[in-house]
Amino acid sequence: MSRATKVIILVWCSFSLGAPLFAQNLLITPNEPFNLPSKEDNLSPKYLQLPAINILETIELELERLKNTKVNRQVFNKLYNKPKVNEKEKIRTEWKRAFGIDVWLPYYKAKELENWISDRFSIEVFKMKGRPQCENNECKYTFTTKF
């Protein structure tokens, strides 16, 4: 583009942008006072009054509404009682799903056998109950009692 066309476009853009700014009417004329509400009106009693509420009547209505509602125990139990999840079983099923076989079966069978043996060899002396515990190639009896 030539230099003259650039100058014409620049002048035209400056006029088109400047015209809307000065073409607006003034909202507040310079000679007119501001029409703001006084602070005294805000402190008048009509702004500070509380609505009249009959508290006993509202309580009675709320109690009547609560008496008429029926609570479905099954829905209540599902919403407010979290289901109990056995984390060990969940992890075991995930391992089984990942590998196709139950990897932890020997461990759980060994624990089951250990519990069965400790139940068979448990003894009771007075009010104390003793169960064998095998650790570090040693078997020790651990006694417990209730007070």
LUMFIKE-79076 format. One record per residue (C-alpha): residue number from 1; x, y, z. Coordinates in Angstrom, 2 decimals. Each point is the difference from the previous one (the first is absolute). Last residue first. Example, Ala and Ser with C-alpha at 12.3 -4.5 7.8 and 13.67 -1.06 7.14 Angstrom:
<sites>
<site num="2" u="13.67" v="-1.06" w="7.14"/>
<site num="1" u="-1.37" v="-3.44" w="0.66"/>
</sites>
This chain:
<sites>
<site num="147" u="-10.68" v="-59.09" w="83.96"/>
<site num="146" u="0.40" v="-2.21" w="-3.04"/>
<site num="145" u="3.02" v="-2.23" w="-0.43"/>
<site num="144" u="2.69" v="-0.69" w="-2.56"/>
<site num="143" u="2.87" v="-2.46" w="-0.01"/>
<site num="142" u="2.60" v="-0.24" w="-2.76"/>
<site num="141" u="1.65" v="-3.39" w="-0.35"/>
<site num="140" u="3.29" v="-0.04" w="-1.84"/>
<site num="139" u="1.20" v="-2.10" w="-2.93"/>
<site num="138" u="3.46" v="0.77" w="-1.30"/>
<site num="137" u="1.43" v="-0.23" w="-3.53"/>
<site num="136" u="0.05" v="3.81" w="-0.26"/>
<site num="135" u="-3.68" v="0.33" w="0.87"/>
<site num="134" u="-2.65" v="-2.61" w="0.78"/>
<site num="133" u="-2.83" v="1.14" w="2.21"/>
<site num="132" u="-1.79" v="-2.48" w="2.25"/>
<site num="131" u="-3.27" v="1.08" w="1.56"/>
<site num="130" u="-0.66" v="0.43" w="3.71"/>
<site num="129" u="-3.29" v="0.86" w="1.70"/>
<site num="128" u="0.09" v="1.38" w="3.51"/>
<site num="127" u="-2.99" v="-0.40" w="2.31"/>
<site num="126" u="1.46" v="-2.95" w="1.96"/>
<site num="125" u="2.49" v="-1.48" w="-2.46"/>
<site num="124" u="-1.45" v="-0.58" w="-3.47"/>
<site num="123" u="1.93" v="-1.66" w="-2.80"/>
<site num="122" u="0.23" v="0.50" w="-3.76"/>
<site num="121" u="1.50" v="-2.88" w="-1.98"/>
<site num="120" u="-3.01" v="-0.61" w="-2.26"/>
<site num="119" u="-0.67" v="3.71" w="-0.57"/>
<site num="118" u="3.70" v="0.62" w="-0.76"/>
<site num="117" u="-0.08" v="-2.85" w="-2.53"/>
<site num="116" u="-3.11" v="1.37" w="-1.76"/>
<site num="115" u="1.46" v="3.53" w="-0.03"/>
<site num="114" u="3.25" v="-1.27" w="-1.56"/>
<site num="113" u="-1.94" v="-2.03" w="-2.59"/>
<site num="112" u="-2.03" v="3.08" w="-0.98"/>
<site num="111" u="3.16" v="2.10" w="-0.18"/>
<site num="110" u="1.66" v="-2.62" w="-2.26"/>
<site num="109" u="-3.14" v="-0.17" w="-2.17"/>
<site num="108" u="-0.02" v="3.82" w="-0.27"/>
<site num="107" u="3.64" v="0.09" w="-1.10"/>
<site num="106" u="-0.40" v="-2.90" w="-2.46"/>
<site num="105" u="-3.11" v="1.63" w="-1.59"/>
<site num="104" u="1.62" v="3.44" w="-0.48"/>
<site num="103" u="0.71" v="-0.37" w="-3.71"/>
<site num="102" u="-3.59" v="-0.95" w="-0.85"/>
<site num="101" u="0.22" v="-0.68" w="-3.72"/>
<site num="100" u="-0.79" v="2.13" w="-3.08"/>
<site num="99" u="2.88" v="2.39" w="0.65"/>
<site num="98" u="-1.83" v="3.38" w="0.05"/>
<site num="97" u="-3.45" v="-1.31" w="1.05"/>
<site num="96" u="1.50" v="-2.05" w="2.83"/>
<site num="95" u="2.06" v="2.98" w="1.16"/>
<site num="94" u="-3.15" v="2.16" w="-0.05"/>
<site num="93" u="-1.93" v="-2.70" w="1.90"/>
<site num="92" u="2.69" v="-0.06" w="2.70"/>
<site num="91" u="0.01" v="3.79" w="0.31"/>
<site num="90" u="-3.78" v="0.01" w="0.53"/>
<site num="89" u="0.18" v="-2.88" w="2.47"/>
<site num="88" u="2.64" v="1.82" w="2.04"/>
<site num="87" u="-1.93" v="3.28" w="-0.13"/>
<site num="86" u="-3.17" v="-1.52" w="1.44"/>
<site num="85" u="-2.57" v="2.64" w="-0.80"/>
<site num="84" u="-2.70" v="0.98" w="2.47"/>
<site num="83" u="-2.75" v="1.96" w="-1.68"/>
<site num="82" u="-0.33" v="3.55" w="1.30"/>
<site num="81" u="-3.03" v="0.56" w="2.15"/>
<site num="80" u="-1.66" v="3.32" w="-0.82"/>
<site num="79" u="-1.38" v="-0.44" w="-3.50"/>
<site num="78" u="-0.60" v="-3.75" w="-0.12"/>
<site num="77" u="-1.34" v="-0.13" w="3.56"/>
<site num="76" u="-2.39" v="2.91" w="-0.61"/>
<site num="75" u="-1.26" v="-1.53" w="-3.23"/>
<site num="74" u="-0.67" v="-3.30" w="1.75"/>
<site num="73" u="-1.58" v="1.72" w="2.99"/>
<site num="72" u="-2.59" v="1.88" w="-2.07"/>
<site num="71" u="-0.92" v="2.88" w="2.23"/>
<site num="70" u="-3.59" v="1.16" w="-0.16"/>
<site num="69" u="-0.76" v="3.70" w="0.15"/>
<site num="68" u="-3.21" v="1.05" w="1.76"/>
<site num="67" u="1.62" v="0.40" w="3.40"/>
<site num="66" u="2.72" v="2.23" w="-1.45"/>
<site num="65" u="-2.56" v="2.32" w="-1.60"/>
<site num="64" u="-1.93" v="0.26" w="3.26"/>
<site num="63" u="3.21" v="0.82" w="1.85"/>
<site num="62" u="0.81" v="2.72" w="-2.54"/>
<site num="61" u="-3.50" v="1.48" w="0.27"/>
<site num="60" u="0.20" v="0.01" w="3.80"/>
<site num="59" u="3.39" v="1.71" w="-0.13"/>
<site num="58" u="-1.36" v="2.65" w="-2.39"/>
<site num="57" u="-2.98" v="0.66" w="2.24"/>
<site num="56" u="2.15" v="0.30" w="3.09"/>
<site num="55" u="2.31" v="2.44" w="-1.77"/>
<site num="54" u="-2.75" v="2.41" w="-1.10"/>
<site num="53" u="1.92" v="2.21" w="-2.34"/>
<site num="52" u="-0.44" v="3.77" w="-0.35"/>
<site num="51" u="2.55" v="1.31" w="-2.46"/>
<site num="50" u="2.87" v="1.85" w="1.58"/>
<site num="49" u="-0.06" v="3.78" w="0.10"/>
<site num="48" u="3.28" v="1.77" w="-0.69"/>
<site num="47" u="-0.80" v="1.43" w="-3.44"/>
<site num="46" u="-3.38" v="1.47" w="1.06"/>
<site num="45" u="1.61" v="1.39" w="3.16"/>
<site num="44" u="1.98" v="2.67" w="-1.89"/>
<site num="43" u="3.73" v="-0.47" w="-0.27"/>
<site num="42" u="0.07" v="-0.15" w="-3.80"/>
<site num="41" u="-2.08" v="3.20" w="-0.28"/>
<site num="40" u="2.50" v="1.86" w="2.19"/>
<site num="39" u="2.81" v="-0.84" w="-2.40"/>
<site num="38" u="-1.56" v="2.10" w="-2.71"/>
<site num="37" u="-0.92" v="-1.41" w="-3.37"/>
<site num="36" u="2.11" v="1.37" w="-2.88"/>
<site num="35" u="-1.39" v="2.42" w="-2.61"/>
<site num="34" u="3.18" v="1.84" w="-0.97"/>
<site num="33" u="-0.50" v="3.68" w="-0.69"/>
<site num="32" u="-0.59" v="1.24" w="-3.59"/>
<site num="31" u="2.30" v="2.71" w="-1.38"/>
<site num="30" u="2.62" v="-2.37" w="-1.50"/>
<site num="29" u="-2.54" v="-2.24" w="-1.72"/>
<site num="28" u="-0.06" v="-3.59" w="1.03"/>
<site num="27" u="-0.55" v="-2.55" w="-2.77"/>
<site num="26" u="1.92" v="2.01" w="-2.55"/>
<site num="25" u="-1.08" v="-0.75" w="-3.53"/>
<site num="24" u="2.29" v="-2.14" w="-2.13"/>
<site num="23" u="1.51" v="1.30" w="-3.28"/>
<site num="22" u="3.42" v="0.71" w="1.54"/>
<site num="21" u="1.10" v="-3.62" w="0.42"/>
<site num="20" u="-1.80" v="-1.24" w="-3.10"/>
<site num="19" u="1.93" v="2.45" w="-2.25"/>
<site num="18" u="3.53" v="-0.86" w="1.12"/>
<site num="17" u="0.15" v="-3.49" w="-1.49"/>
<site num="16" u="-1.36" v="0.96" w="-3.43"/>
<site num="15" u="2.17" v="3.11" w="-0.13"/>
<site num="14" u="3.18" v="-1.94" w="0.87"/>
<site num="13" u="-0.85" v="-2.70" w="-2.51"/>
<site num="12" u="-0.56" v="2.58" w="-2.83"/>
<site num="11" u="3.28" v="1.75" w="0.79"/>
<site num="10" u="1.94" v="-3.29" w="-0.06"/>
<site num="9" u="-1.71" v="-1.16" w="-3.21"/>
<site num="8" u="0.81" v="3.31" w="-1.71"/>
<site num="7" u="3.63" v="-0.14" w="1.20"/>
<site num="6" u="0.43" v="-3.54" w="-1.28"/>
<site num="5" u="-1.57" v="0.94" w="-3.32"/>
<site num="4" u="2.46" v="2.86" w="-0.39"/>
<site num="3" u="3.03" v="-2.18" w="0.75"/>
<site num="2" u="-0.76" v="-2.40" w="-2.75"/>
<site num="1" u="-1.07" v="-3.49" w="0.57"/>
</sites>
